[in-house]
Amino acid sequence: MALRFVTASMAATAMIGFSTLFPAAAQEEPADVANLLCKEVMILSGADRDTTIAFVHGYILGKAGSSKVDLDKLTDATEAFLNNCVEAPNANAIETMEAAVK
């Protein structure tokens, strides 16, 4: 029960964070997470960046049909993701995280 609450809270917070990434899209049409760029994640700070990265992790888990998280691998993947985004800011964030997770 507590895990569901945490998951729901993270999803709600991520959606609030995404409204700062896609302000025009939020008004005109739904934002497409698949088009999120590394530089859009990297310009965020604090809780906004953390929440967006957590959302990307969850998105990838959902695509894979998984609900299991290895926190050590998640931490390593996040570090690799951030390093790769610094090197390639115009890269797709989802694809960059997927490569970091493997």
N, C-alpha and C positions, 0 to 999 in steps of 0.2 A: 504494500500500500504506500509506504513512504517513497519507494523508488518511482512509482507512478506519479506522485506529487512532484518529485524533483524533476522528472522528465517533462511533465506538463509545464512546470515553471520555467525550465530551460527553453522549451519551445516558444512560450509566450515572450520571454525576454529576447530570444533570437529574432522574432518577428518585429519587435520594437526596434532592435538594432538594425534590421534590414531596411526599415523605413528611412534611416539616415543614409544608407548606401544608394537607395533608389528613390529619391524624393519625387522626381517627376513621374516615374513609373507607377508609384503608389497612387498617384492621382488619375492617371490615364488608363493604365492596364496593369495586370498582375506582373510582378517582377519574376524573371526567370533565373532561378538560382544557378542553373547550368551555365549562365553567362557571366557569373561573378569572376572578376579578375583578381589576381594576387595583389595588385596595387590598391584595390578597393578595400581589401582586408588590412593591408599594411598601414594605410592612413588612419585607421581606427586606433584607439588607445584604451587601456584599462579594460573595464567590463565589456565595452562594446566589442573590442577585438576578441576577448576571451569567449564571449557568447557566440560570436560569428564563427570562430574556429570550432567550438563545440557543436554548433549547428551543422557545419560541414562534416564533422565526424559522424554525427547522427544521420545525415543525408546518405553518406556512403554506406553506413551500416544498414540502413533501410533498403538501399538499392541492392545490397548483397543478400537481403532477407535474413539478416542476423540481428540478434539482440544481445550478444555477448561481447563484453568489453574487457580487454586486457589492459589495465591501467599503465603498466610499464611500456607496452608497445604504443599505447596512445600518446604517452609523454614523448617517446622517441620520435614518433611520426609527427607530432606537433613541432618539435625542434627542427626536424628535417624540412617540414613544410615552410616554416619561417625562413630558414636559410635559403631554400630554393626560391622563395618569393622575392627575397632580396636580390638574388642573382637574375631573376626573370620576372620583373614586375608586371609585364603584359601577358603572362601565362594565365591560363584558366585555373582558378583556385580549386575547383573540384578535381580536375585532372592532376594537378600538382599534389593534392592531398592523397589521391588514390595511389600515385606513384610512391609517396612517402610511406603509406601504410603497408605496401608489399614488402 
